[in-house]
Amino acid sequence: MSSHTFEIIPKPQQYCHSVNSRRSLNYIHASHRQSEVMYPSFPQEESQTDNTTIIWRTISSQPPHIPFSKPHNCASTTEYLAWDTLSLFGPSRSGNHSDVVFVAIDFGGTNAIVDNIRAGRIDSKPRGVSAGVSIFDTRHLLDSASPREGFFLTYNIGVGGCPSQRRLEEKRFLFGTTTWLPSLAGLAPMIESLIDRSRNIVLVGHGFGPDLTVLRELGIDSETCIVGIIDTARLAEKAMTEQPKRGDFKLKNVLARLGCHVERFHTSGNDSNYTLRALLLLAAEKFSRSREEMTELQVKRLSNMRAFALSPIPVDGYIVNTPPASNSESDAD
């Protein structure tokens, strides 16, 4: 494992996070055997899309030459945050990286949502708009019991919808019943009601940029208790050991490579659930090669991650393959 240890140094008062400030910085102190350096973290940057300001929060184990124009798209910064919040480096030295709840979010019809909000049509109900939210509490990783249904709390939210559209959405969503809202105005309150701000929250998405833009346009609080943002597409990019081919980083292909074969993608609720499974499987794949260097608790945590990610989907005909208990790596077909 790494020879570095990390701890968060309290940030000066003038660097307090503010939605209105152009950039806010915290610092991570890396104590090396040979030298000491200061690394920036938690930058607030401008999106390269439509010049809209979005709060990107990530933490890096790399020097500040990493481009921060889109930190959530940086594989190295995203990877460190993911592994630290999953306690795969051991107990986190950063208090807000421990006891984390992952909240995966996926929107359908992102352009329609953004266009209507910017045009002042928040009470509209554009066709094809949906939101998926899936929640995983890392406290479950400490449970020695076998995985069972209910560890991923998954919600599918539709807007408007004619009867035929609603029937199709209900048929495709695998994790319960879709909640229908009369207009876009109900999206923000619904999503906020699902986020427990008393806990340390890490937002997760796959190809997350457009979804983050929607969160901003909806006015979702991107500050309170949000300690990080993870894009699993960037984690998959970092995990590739060969030249990638077109489509390799699509969520379906990432999961298939990791031994998780599921269907009915492009339904927001399903995709948010699958994104959390991808996060856990990518972690398991990354650290399964270093089991001899890990503590017994870390090995158990890693085993639980894989078991949760490959737990059955509660619909006949769509059951994820359960890995053999002795196998430490995913079987890719």
TINUKOL-676922 format. One record per residue (C-alpha): residue in three letters; x, y, z; residue number from 1. Coordinates in steps of 0.1 Angstrom, whole numbers, padded with zeros to 4 digits, m for minus. Layout:
N
rest->ala&x->X&y->Y&z->Z&nr->NUM
...
This chain:
333
rest->met&x->0000&y->0000&z->0000&nr->1
rest->ser&x->0010&y->0037&z->m0002&nr->2
rest->ser&x->0037&y->0050&z->0021&nr->3
rest->his&x->0019&y->0083&z->0024&nr->4
rest->thr&x->m0004&y->0093&z->0053&nr->5
rest->phe&x->m0030&y->0120&z->0049&nr->6
rest->glu&x->m0047&y->0144&z->0072&nr->7
rest->ile&x->m0069&y->0174&z->0065&nr->8
rest->ile&x->m0055&y->0207&z->0078&nr->9
rest->pro&x->m0081&y->0232&z->0089&nr->10
rest->lys&x->m0087&y->0257&z->0062&nr->11
rest->pro&x->m0082&y->0294&z->0069&nr->12
rest->gln&x->m0114&y->0314&z->0074&nr->13
rest->gln&x->m0110&y->0333&z->0042&nr->14
rest->tyr&x->m0113&y->0300&z->0022&nr->15
rest->cys&x->m0147&y->0290&z->0036&nr->16
rest->his&x->m0169&y->0274&z->0010&nr->17
rest->ser&x->m0193&y->0298&z->m0006&nr->18
rest->val&x->m0217&y->0293&z->m0035&nr->19
rest->asn&x->m0209&y->0329&z->m0046&nr->20
rest->ser&x->m0171&y->0326&z->m0045&nr->21
rest->arg&x->m0152&y->0317&z->m0076&nr->22
rest->arg&x->m0129&y->0292&z->m0059&nr->23
rest->ser&x->m0125&y->0278&z->m0024&nr->24
rest->leu&x->m0096&y->0257&z->m0014&nr->25
rest->asn&x->m0089&y->0233&z->0014&nr->26
rest->tyr&x->m0055&y->0217&z->0018&nr->27
rest->ile&x->m0044&y->0181&z->0023&nr->28
rest->his&x->m0012&y->0175&z->0040&nr->29
rest->ala&x->0008&y->0146&z->0027&nr->30
rest->ser&x->0036&y->0134&z->0050&nr->31
rest->his&x->0063&y->0117&z->0029&nr->32
rest->arg&x->0093&y->0099&z->0042&nr->33
rest->gln&x->0116&y->0124&z->0024&nr->34
rest->ser&x->0097&y->0156&z->0022&nr->35
rest->glu&x->0064&y->0175&z->0029&nr->36
rest->val&x->0042&y->0192&z->0003&nr->37
rest->met&x->0008&y->0208&z->0003&nr->38
rest->tyr&x->m0019&y->0196&z->m0021&nr->39
rest->pro&x->m0051&y->0215&z->m0029&nr->40
rest->ser&x->m0084&y->0199&z->m0026&nr->41
rest->phe&x->m0122&y->0207&z->m0027&nr->42
rest->pro&x->m0119&y->0232&z->m0055&nr->43
rest->gln&x->m0149&y->0252&z->m0068&nr->44
rest->glu&x->m0147&y->0254&z->m0105&nr->45
rest->glu&x->m0167&y->0266&z->m0135&nr->46
rest->ser&x->m0182&y->0240&z->m0158&nr->47
rest->gln&x->m0171&y->0241&z->m0194&nr->48
rest->thr&x->m0207&y->0237&z->m0204&nr->49
rest->asp&x->m0226&y->0270&z->m0209&nr->50
rest->asn&x->m0202&y->0287&z->m0184&nr->51
rest->thr&x->m0224&y->0277&z->m0155&nr->52
rest->thr&x->m0208&y->0274&z->m0121&nr->53
rest->ile&x->m0210&y->0240&z->m0104&nr->54
rest->ile&x->m0194&y->0230&z->m0071&nr->55
rest->trp&x->m0169&y->0202&z->m0079&nr->56
rest->arg&x->m0156&y->0187&z->m0047&nr->57
rest->thr&x->m0129&y->0160&z->m0049&nr->58
rest->ile&x->m0097&y->0152&z->m0031&nr->59
rest->ser&x->m0064&y->0143&z->m0046&nr->60
rest->ser&x->m0033&y->0123&z->m0036&nr->61
rest->gln&x->m0015&y->0139&z->m0066&nr->62
rest->pro&x->0005&y->0172&z->m0068&nr->63
rest->pro&x->m0014&y->0203&z->m0081&nr->64
rest->his&x->m0004&y->0198&z->m0117&nr->65
rest->ile&x->m0037&y->0179&z->m0122&nr->66
rest->pro&x->m0060&y->0201&z->m0143&nr->67
rest->phe&x->m0089&y->0212&z->m0121&nr->68
rest->ser&x->m0111&y->0226&z->m0148&nr->69
rest->lys&x->m0133&y->0195&z->m0144&nr->70
rest->pro&x->m0119&y->0177&z->m0113&nr->71
rest->his&x->m0147&y->0151&z->m0113&nr->72
rest->asn&x->m0134&y->0140&z->m0147&nr->73
rest->cys&x->m0099&y->0135&z->m0132&nr->74
rest->ala&x->m0093&y->0097&z->m0128&nr->75
rest->ser&x->m0067&y->0101&z->m0102&nr->76
rest->thr&x->m0086&y->0125&z->m0080&nr->77
rest->thr&x->m0118&y->0106&z->m0083&nr->78
rest->glu&x->m0100&y->0073&z->m0075&nr->79
rest->tyr&x->m0085&y->0086&z->m0043&nr->80
rest->leu&x->m0118&y->0100&z->m0030&nr->81
rest->ala&x->m0136&y->0067&z->m0038&nr->82
rest->trp&x->m0111&y->0045&z->m0021&nr->83
rest->asp&x->m0107&y->0067&z->0010&nr->84
rest->thr&x->m0145&y->0070&z->0016&nr->85
rest->leu&x->m0147&y->0032&z->0013&nr->86
rest->ser&x->m0119&y->0030&z->0040&nr->87
rest->leu&x->m0097&y->0009&z->0017&nr->88
rest->phe&x->m0066&y->0028&z->0028&nr->89
rest->gly&x->m0075&y->0020&z->0064&nr->90
rest->pro&x->m0093&y->0044&z->0087&nr->91
rest->ser&x->m0096&y->0078&z->0070&nr->92
rest->arg&x->m0076&y->0106&z->0085&nr->93
rest->ser&x->m0103&y->0130&z->0072&nr->94
rest->gly&x->m0133&y->0130&z->0095&nr->95
rest->asn&x->m0157&y->0139&z->0067&nr->96
rest->his&x->m0145&y->0109&z->0046&nr->97
rest->ser&x->m0157&y->0084&z->0072&nr->98
rest->asp&x->m0192&y->0071&z->0078&nr->99
rest->val&x->m0202&y->0081&z->0043&nr->100
rest->val&x->m0235&y->0076&z->0025&nr->101
rest->phe&x->m0232&y->0073&z->m0013&nr->102
rest->val&x->m0261&y->0089&z->m0032&nr->103
rest->ala&x->m0261&y->0080&z->m0069&nr->104
rest->ile&x->m0282&y->0103&z->m0092&nr->105
rest->asp&x->m0292&y->0099&z->m0128&nr->106
rest->phe&x->m0314&y->0121&z->m0149&nr->107
rest->gly&x->m0333&y->0113&z->m0181&nr->108
rest->gly&x->m0340&y->0142&z->m0204&nr->109
rest->thr&x->m0312&y->0164&z->m0191&nr->110
rest->asn&x->m0314&y->0189&z->m0220&nr->111
rest->ala&x->m0352&y->0193&z->m0216&nr->112
rest->ile&x->m0349&y->0199&z->m0179&nr->113
rest->val&x->m0321&y->0226&z->m0183&nr->114
rest->asp&x->m0338&y->0243&z->m0212&nr->115
rest->asn&x->m0372&y->0245&z->m0195&nr->116
rest->ile&x->m0358&y->0258&z->m0162&nr->117
rest->arg&x->m0337&y->0285&z->m0180&nr->118
rest->ala&x->m0367&y->0295&z->m0200&nr->119
rest->gly&x->m0387&y->0300&z->m0167&nr->120
rest->arg&x->m0409&y->0270&z->m0174&nr->121
rest->ile&x->m0404&y->0253&z->m0140&nr->122
rest->asp&x->m0441&y->0243&z->m0140&nr->123
rest->ser&x->m0438&y->0224&z->m0173&nr->124
rest->lys&x->m0438&y->0186&z->m0177&nr->125
rest->pro&x->m0416&y->0179&z->m0207&nr->126
rest->arg&x->m0418&y->0144&z->m0222&nr->127
rest->gly&x->m0392&y->0119&z->m0213&nr->128
rest->val&x->m0379&y->0135&z->m0181&nr->129
rest->ser&x->m0371&y->0113&z->m0151&nr->130
rest->ala&x->m0347&y->0111&z->m0122&nr->131
rest->gly&x->m0332&y->0081&z->m0104&nr->132
rest->val&x->m0317&y->0082&z->m0069&nr->133
rest->ser&x->m0300&y->0052&z->m0053&nr->134
rest->ile&x->m0285&y->0053&z->m0018&nr->135
rest->phe&x->m0259&y->0030&z->m0002&nr->136
rest->asp&x->m0248&y->0035&z->0035&nr->137
rest->thr&x->m0212&y->0024&z->0041&nr->138
rest->arg&x->m0222&y->0012&z->0076&nr->139
rest->his&x->m0235&y->m0019&z->0058&nr->140
rest->leu&x->m0199&y->m0028&z->0049&nr->141
rest->leu&x->m0193&y->m0035&z->0086&nr->142
rest->asp&x->m0221&y->m0060&z->0088&nr->143
rest->ser&x->m0209&y->m0096&z->0088&nr->144
rest->ala&x->m0243&y->m0109&z->0077&nr->145
rest->ser&x->m0248&y->m0120&z->0042&nr->146
rest->pro&x->m0261&y->m0094&z->0018&nr->147
rest->arg&x->m0299&y->m0092&z->0014&nr->148
rest->glu&x->m0324&y->m0071&z->m0004&nr->149
rest->gly&x->m0327&y->m0035&z->0008&nr->150
rest->phe&x->m0291&y->m0024&z->0011&nr->151
rest->phe&x->m0295&y->m0002&z->m0021&nr->152
rest->leu&x->m0325&y->0021&z->m0016&nr->153
rest->thr&x->m0335&y->0030&z->m0051&nr->154
rest->tyr&x->m0361&y->0055&z->m0063&nr->155
rest->asn&x->m0374&y->0063&z->m0098&nr->156
rest->ile&x->m0391&y->0096&z->m0103&nr->157
rest->gly&x->m0411&y->0106&z->m0134&nr->158
rest->val&x->m0425&y->0139&z->m0145&nr->159
rest->gly&x->m0459&y->0142&z->m0162&nr->160
rest->gly&x->m0463&y->0113&z->m0185&nr->161
rest->cys&x->m0492&y->0100&z->m0205&nr->162
rest->pro&x->m0508&y->0066&z->m0195&nr->163
rest->ser&x->m0488&y->0046&z->m0220&nr->164
rest->gln&x->m0455&y->0063&z->m0210&nr->165
rest->arg&x->m0463&y->0056&z->m0173&nr->166
rest->arg&x->m0470&y->0019&z->m0180&nr->167
rest->leu&x->m0437&y->0015&z->m0199&nr->168
rest->glu&x->m0417&y->0032&z->m0171&nr->169
rest->glu&x->m0434&y->0011&z->m0145&nr->170
rest->lys&x->m0425&y->m0020&z->m0165&nr->171
rest->arg&x->m0389&y->m0011&z->m0169&nr->172
rest->phe&x->m0381&y->0000&z->m0134&nr->173
rest->leu&x->m0369&y->m0030&z->m0114&nr->174
rest->phe&x->m0367&y->m0017&z->m0078&nr->175
rest->gly&x->m0402&y->m0007&z->m0069&nr->176
rest->thr&x->m0429&y->0017&z->m0080&nr->177
rest->thr&x->m0422&y->0049&z->m0099&nr->178
rest->thr&x->m0432&y->0082&z->m0082&nr->179
rest->trp&x->m0449&y->0106&z->m0106&nr->180
rest->leu&x->m0447&y->0144&z->m0103&nr->181
rest->pro&x->m0470&y->0169&z->m0120&nr->182
rest->ser&x->m0442&y->0191&z->m0131&nr->183
rest->leu&x->m0405&y->0199&z->m0129&nr->184
rest->ala&x->m0411&y->0220&z->m0099&nr->185
rest->gly&x->m0414&y->0189&z->m0077&nr->186
rest->leu&x->m0381&y->0174&z->m0087&nr->187
rest->ala&x->m0358&y->0194&z->m0063&nr->188
rest->pro&x->m0380&y->0189&z->m0032&nr->189
rest->met&x->m0383&y->0152&z->m0040&nr->190
rest->ile&x->m0346&y->0147&z->m0044&nr->191
rest->glu&x->m0338&y->0168&z->m0013&nr->192
rest->ser&x->m0362&y->0147&z->0008&nr->193
rest->leu&x->m0341&y->0116&z->m0001&nr->194
rest->ile&x->m0307&y->0130&z->0011&nr->195
rest->asp&x->m0299&y->0127&z->0048&nr->196
rest->arg&x->m0280&y->0159&z->0055&nr->197
rest->ser&x->m0270&y->0147&z->0089&nr->198
rest->arg&x->m0245&y->0123&z->0073&nr->199
rest->asn&x->m0214&y->0127&z->0051&nr->200
rest->ile&x->m0227&y->0125&z->0016&nr->201
rest->val&x->m0208&y->0116&z->m0016&nr->202
rest->leu&x->m0226&y->0121&z->m0048&nr->203
rest->val&x->m0220&y->0094&z->m0075&nr->204
rest->gly&x->m0228&y->0093&z->m0112&nr->205
rest->his&x->m0217&y->0077&z->m0144&nr->206
rest->gly&x->m0207&y->0103&z->m0170&nr->207
rest->phe&x->m0218&y->0127&z->m0143&nr->208
rest->gly&x->m0213&y->0162&z->m0159&nr->209
rest->pro&x->m0248&y->0167&z->m0174&nr->210
rest->asp&x->m0265&y->0154&z->m0142&nr->211
rest->leu&x->m0245&y->0178&z->m0121&nr->212
rest->thr&x->m0256&y->0207&z->m0144&nr->213
rest->val&x->m0292&y->0196&z->m0138&nr->214
rest->leu&x->m0287&y->0195&z->m0100&nr->215
rest->arg&x->m0274&y->0231&z->m0101&nr->216
rest->glu&x->m0302&y->0243&z->m0123&nr->217
rest->leu&x->m0327&y->0227&z->m0099&nr->218
rest->gly&x->m0311&y->0246&z->m0071&nr->219
rest->ile&x->m0301&y->0215&z->m0051&nr->220
rest->asp&x->m0278&y->0223&z->m0022&nr->221
rest->ser&x->m0243&y->0213&z->m0033&nr->222
rest->glu&x->m0226&y->0224&z->m0001&nr->223
rest->thr&x->m0243&y->0211&z->0031&nr->224
rest->cys&x->m0227&y->0177&z->0040&nr->225
rest->ile&x->m0216&y->0170&z->0004&nr->226
rest->val&x->m0180&y->0159&z->0009&nr->227
rest->gly&x->m0173&y->0146&z->m0025&nr->228
rest->ile&x->m0183&y->0138&z->m0061&nr->229
rest->ile&x->m0174&y->0106&z->m0079&nr->230
rest->asp&x->m0178&y->0098&z->m0115&nr->231
rest->thr&x->m0176&y->0060&z->m0120&nr->232
rest->ala&x->m0168&y->0065&z->m0157&nr->233
rest->arg&x->m0135&y->0080&z->m0146&nr->234
rest->leu&x->m0129&y->0052&z->m0122&nr->235
rest->ala&x->m0134&y->0027&z->m0150&nr->236
rest->glu&x->m0110&y->0047&z->m0172&nr->237
rest->lys&x->m0083&y->0045&z->m0145&nr->238
rest->ala&x->m0089&y->0007&z->m0141&nr->239
rest->met&x->m0083&y->m0001&z->m0178&nr->240
rest->thr&x->m0051&y->m0020&z->m0184&nr->241
rest->glu&x->m0054&y->m0021&z->m0222&nr->242
rest->gln&x->m0062&y->0003&z->m0250&nr->243
rest->pro&x->m0099&y->0011&z->m0246&nr->244
rest->lys&x->m0123&y->0005&z->m0274&nr->245
rest->arg&x->m0154&y->0026&z->m0283&nr->246
rest->gly&x->m0181&y->0021&z->m0258&nr->247
rest->asp&x->m0159&y->0005&z->m0231&nr->248
rest->phe&x->m0169&y->0030&z->m0205&nr->249
rest->lys&x->m0206&y->0028&z->m0210&nr->250
rest->leu&x->m0222&y->0017&z->m0177&nr->251
rest->lys&x->m0235&y->m0016&z->m0192&nr->252
rest->asn&x->m0200&y->m0025&z->m0206&nr->253
rest->val&x->m0182&y->m0016&z->m0174&nr->254
rest->leu&x->m0205&y->m0038&z->m0153&nr->255
rest->ala&x->m0203&y->m0067&z->m0178&nr->256
rest->arg&x->m0165&y->m0066&z->m0176&nr->257
rest->leu&x->m0167&y->m0068&z->m0138&nr->258
rest->gly&x->m0190&y->m0098&z->m0140&nr->259
rest->cys&x->m0223&y->m0080&z->m0134&nr->260
rest->his&x->m0248&y->m0087&z->m0162&nr->261
rest->val&x->m0280&y->m0067&z->m0159&nr->262
rest->glu&x->m0306&y->m0053&z->m0182&nr->263
rest->arg&x->m0331&y->m0024&z->m0186&nr->264
rest->phe&x->m0306&y->0004&z->m0188&nr->265
rest->his&x->m0316&y->0040&z->m0196&nr->266
rest->thr&x->m0343&y->0039&z->m0169&nr->267
rest->ser&x->m0331&y->0065&z->m0144&nr->268
rest->gly&x->m0338&y->0045&z->m0112&nr->269
rest->asn&x->m0321&y->0014&z->m0126&nr->270
rest->asp&x->m0291&y->0033&z->m0138&nr->271
rest->ser&x->m0285&y->0050&z->m0104&nr->272
rest->asn&x->m0286&y->0015&z->m0087&nr->273
rest->tyr&x->m0262&y->0001&z->m0113&nr->274
rest->thr&x->m0238&y->0030&z->m0108&nr->275
rest->leu&x->m0234&y->0022&z->m0071&nr->276
rest->arg&x->m0228&y->m0015&z->m0080&nr->277
rest->ala&x->m0201&y->m0004&z->m0105&nr->278
rest->leu&x->m0185&y->0017&z->m0078&nr->279
rest->leu&x->m0182&y->m0012&z->m0054&nr->280
rest->leu&x->m0170&y->m0036&z->m0081&nr->281
rest->leu&x->m0144&y->m0012&z->m0093&nr->282
rest->ala&x->m0131&y->m0009&z->m0057&nr->283
rest->ala&x->m0131&y->m0047&z->m0053&nr->284
rest->glu&x->m0112&y->m0052&z->m0085&nr->285
rest->lys&x->m0086&y->m0026&z->m0077&nr->286
rest->phe&x->m0078&y->m0039&z->m0042&nr->287
rest->ser&x->m0082&y->m0076&z->m0048&nr->288
rest->arg&x->m0047&y->m0077&z->m0061&nr->289
rest->ser&x->m0033&y->m0063&z->m0028&nr->290
rest->arg&x->m0051&y->m0086&z->m0003&nr->291
rest->glu&x->m0018&y->m0098&z->0012&nr->292
rest->glu&x->m0011&y->m0062&z->0023&nr->293
rest->met&x->m0045&y->m0055&z->0038&nr->294
rest->thr&x->m0058&y->m0060&z->0073&nr->295
rest->glu&x->m0084&y->m0086&z->0081&nr->296
rest->leu&x->m0110&y->m0059&z->0085&nr->297
rest->gln&x->m0101&y->m0044&z->0051&nr->298
rest->val&x->m0103&y->m0078&z->0034&nr->299
rest->lys&x->m0137&y->m0084&z->0050&nr->300
rest->arg&x->m0149&y->m0050&z->0038&nr->301
rest->leu&x->m0137&y->m0057&z->0003&nr->302
rest->ser&x->m0155&y->m0091&z->0003&nr->303
rest->asn&x->m0187&y->m0074&z->0014&nr->304
rest->met&x->m0184&y->m0048&z->m0013&nr->305
rest->arg&x->m0183&y->m0074&z->m0040&nr->306
rest->ala&x->m0212&y->m0094&z->m0024&nr->307
rest->phe&x->m0234&y->m0063&z->m0022&nr->308
rest->ala&x->m0227&y->m0053&z->m0058&nr->309
rest->leu&x->m0235&y->m0088&z->m0071&nr->310
rest->ser&x->m0265&y->m0093&z->m0049&nr->311
rest->pro&x->m0297&y->m0104&z->m0067&nr->312
rest->ile&x->m0320&y->m0079&z->m0083&nr->313
rest->pro&x->m0355&y->m0085&z->m0070&nr->314
rest->val&x->m0372&y->m0093&z->m0103&nr->315
rest->asp&x->m0375&y->m0127&z->m0119&nr->316
rest->gly&x->m0354&y->m0130&z->m0150&nr->317
rest->tyr&x->m0330&y->m0103&z->m0139&nr->318
rest->ile&x->m0308&y->m0119&z->m0113&nr->319
rest->val&x->m0272&y->m0109&z->m0111&nr->320
rest->asn&x->m0247&y->m0137&z->m0109&nr->321
rest->thr&x->m0235&y->m0143&z->m0074&nr->322
rest->pro&x->m0197&y->m0148&z->m0073&nr->323
rest->pro&x->m0181&y->m0179&z->m0056&nr->324
rest->ala&x->m0170&y->m0170&z->m0021&nr->325
rest->ser&x->m0134&y->m0179&z->m0027&nr->326
rest->asn&x->m0131&y->m0159&z->m0059&nr->327
rest->ser&x->m0115&y->m0125&z->m0052&nr->328
rest->glu&x->m0118&y->m0110&z->m0087&nr->329
rest->ser&x->m0148&y->m0104&z->m0110&nr->330
rest->asp&x->m0154&y->m0128&z->m0138&nr->331
rest->ala&x->m0158&y->m0109&z->m0170&nr->332
rest->asp&x->m0176&y->m0126&z->m0199&nr->333
